[in-house]
Every structure is written in structure tokens, then in C-alpha cells.
Amino acid sequence: SLGTKMGLVFEQKTESPEEQARRTFQAILERGSDKLPSLLVFDNVDSFKKLQERHWIPHDGSACHCIVTTRDTSSGHIDEQVMVGPLDQESALALTNYFLEPELGRQLLPEEEGKVLEIFQSFDFLPLAIVNFATFAKQGLDQAIQQVNSNLSSDLKLGPRYCGLMRDSVWKVLRAQLQSLPPYAQKLLSYLSVVAPENA
């Protein structure tokens, strides 16, 4: 863990994961200086308000900068907020080519662009979902398109209410990635997610 790399010693039997995280947090705050401030990143936070209420945000004047990524729009008091909205088609394709061109040795062909844009439309062109898809497609573009489209078709059969819940989510791509793995790998990940989620 980060705390261990920083030289902290944890009592695994007596300290909860949150207590260990809190000690690591305090160490990050203490080791920052005006000349060399620390940078703390909270990624994909469910509730920015809860993060504030539980005092995980460095206080004003501390030698620690903080970046929080979240879909929570009720951000409360922050110094600066950057909204990352949907991409346009040109930017979405450029982002996809950035990830795929080294693997394919070329950019997307026109017929591939059409198929990919249909998928991105179901994601509302959200950058996180596009990056996730592009990463998955490194293993095989045709397979990724087919697998994600298969999941989209099954979602549509479940009705509009379920589809509404699925929108703005990378779950469709994640599910396709998992389903593309051999059965033994799926079982191993399922097991790890219960007994050792940090290794899953």
C-alpha cells in the first residue's frame, strides 16, 4: 500500500482499512512543504459532500493540493471546478485513435468509425466510457465492438427503465471485458473480488 511505501507500519490485526488510510492521509499532509507540496488524488468519488464531512479534504493553507474526480454535481465549497462533459464525435474518434493506433498500426477505417460512434452514442459520448472501450479494443477491435453491441442489445430487451440506469456508465464495457475472458479467469476474478478485492 501507499502507506507501507512511505515507511508506515500497520497492525493488520488491530487497525481497520480506514484507520490505515487515515494514517496515510496524515502522513501525506505532514510531509508536504511550501517548496514541495504533496498532491492527493481521490478518483471516482461517489459523494463529494461525504468526503468533506469525513475530513478527507486537506484544509486551506496546508502544503497539499487535492484533485477529486466525481460524477457528483453537488460539489459544495471548492476552489476550482472543471466540468468534463460529453465529447463531440471528432474528439471521441481522436481519443480512440490515440489509444488504438499503436496497436493497430493505423487509425480507424471509415466503416469502423461508424460502428464505434454508434456505441459511443449509447455512452452519451462520456470520456471515461470512451477511454474504457478503447483500452478494451486494444485486444481486438472487432471482438470489442461485437461484445459491447451484444450487451447493448440485451439491455434494450430489459426495457427503457433499465436502460436509463445503464446510461452514463462504463459498466457495459466492463461487462464485455469480463465476458471476453476465459471461464477460469472469470471465476478467479469473482473469487478475488470477495477475498482480496485489492488484487482483483
Secondary structure, DSSP 8 states (H G I E B T S, - for coil): -HHHHTT----TTTS-HHHHHHHHHHHHHHH--SSS-EEEEEEEES-HHHHHHTT-S--TTSSEEEEEEES-S---S-S---------HHHHHHHHHHHHHHHHSS---HHHHHHHHHHHHHTTT-HHHHHHHHHHHTT-HHHHHHHHHHHHHHHHHT-HHHHHHHTT-SHHHHHHHHHTS-HHHHHHHHHHHHH-GGG-
